[in-house]
């Protein structure tokens, strides 16, 4: 009770005056500092993350890594799940939030964003064959969803040091340039990349029949013609399996073609999902300075040891520390 | 004293005197046998006890790699341990969760030798084993850049790719760059990638201007892609750092002791070594006093 009275006791005038003489200049300096800091720092970009479907684990993971990498800037991030809110919901969010940048995770999100947020800055990631959208380099930054051929070939060699020839079937209308780069990259790591061209998926079988005996492994890439129908894709695996040769693929969906099939890829190299999210965050922090297309900086490796043993392949055990998923 | 034996053939209990043996002779001989059995069988009994208790857990966290291989590590180690004491492997992607587990009183912990000295509770956890790679218990980190970058001063504001997390990378960079240049690279400039090979190749792809990797990682690139390797210059080579260590309580319980024995033998068998290679190791060895001293610094 005594303490309470003491606290409420009026302070002497002289002491109050002394405090005030310090407080006002200090406050002025503080306000000036804050104003100067605000003027010097560029305004933090307001980001809207448009997730194509938040029930897809990969999309959630990339989104999480993006937010984590933005760190303190994460307060300016709004998120929507397109599969839940639909285009109408996205339109409402755009109007309410007025974001500076849209980060689109997956193809559906990008297609909706292009339609509803024309002219705004867009970052796209985790979209297979993103080139088909022909993104506008003035407004769009892409984190590609395919590892460069050189990175893949280097890892092929890392896991299978005796690999000499790898075969790939592709449509020249779409992947001619990619194939030429792969041939050059192959020379860099001592692997001959042999290709067979197709223009229709019905030609995949004959191309593989000719190619398989000439190579040590088949390389399945996201070529739209090869992937056009499941029968053509299955041929990759049946031909390779008959010749006891491995298939190297770009997605873990090819580890087992279907639950009843013994067929599947031996090695899968895909972009590392959290690294893609971090790269997208880096682009968001410097959108203008980022190149139109960024190569994935991280790789995710899946090795099917069962198939390695089944085909009697020699693999580099020292490479196991680079494996994300090991199947037996 | 009447000694009661169980007749396993008939499944009934009968007194020792019924077996027509002088009580003293029987007692001495059997007591010696029993002692020998207890002495020789103690490790097996302990193992059996550990198995009955579900074994111990080895908790793992590393800031030195960003590879998300937790599912594989868990399944591979648990499968291996199934026939070696029924122990469990528990990986963590989050340092706080790992340190929370350390606050418990049981199990053993596999962690970076960089992390251990920072633990608040390190006095309660003693280093027991140290990772081995090619008969060495240390490794060195290197800072590389594109050939043509003359020195570290040119890295001001540069993007640095690293297989470690940001805290580990910044600490390592401070060591590698030295006091004069330690502020050249900020947190925002660090690009965490899964592994050494990714970090080193990021330079060639123009995704980073510099990269941190282990010497071993740089050698792997040289073997696989000599052109990419030759396009790099090694700006700084850091000091030898201890490989990951296994720590346990000063007086570990029986299950933890059994697990430590299993870990110490893992590198001697193909199946065990294959699991350790997933961690970038090929064996565990007992930790020496010199290394313990280094960890106390």
Interface residues (C-beta under 8 A of the other chain):
Chain A: X148 X150 X151 X154 X155 X157 X158 X161 X188 X189 X272 X274 X275 X278 X279 X282 X285 X294 X295 X297 X298 X299 X300 X317 X318 X319 X320 X321 X322 X323 X324 X325 X326
Chain B: X66 X67 X68 X69 X71 X72 X76 X159 X161 X188 X191 X192 X193 X194 X195 X197 X198 X201 X202 X204 X205 X206 X207 X208 X220 X221 X223 X224 X225 X227 X228 X274 X277 X278 X279 X280
